[in-house]
Amino acid sequence: MDAYDDDDQLTGLYTMLEEHLALPFTTEVLGVAVSVDRIDLTDDGRIVAVCERAGIRQAIGILDLPLPDPAPTGSQWIAAYRRWARR
């Protein structure tokens, strides 16, 4: 697929994450274990991880999400998004 502008590139990265990131996975946010159940693309152009704990859901920017060790399959696409976002 051709990606001519930032929106196209962002959509491409989101699609690769959606297809290749193994979900759900567990990680820690502020010392609390959460389940990352899905990812989403926000209206303001950010990719977020939708985290859940005890029935409460919170979207966290995937650039701010600490990954577990070992990282889930497909996490190389998070690294690609981080690199793209820094350019």
Order of alpha helices (4+ residues) and beta strands (2+ residues): alpha-beta-beta-beta-beta-alpha
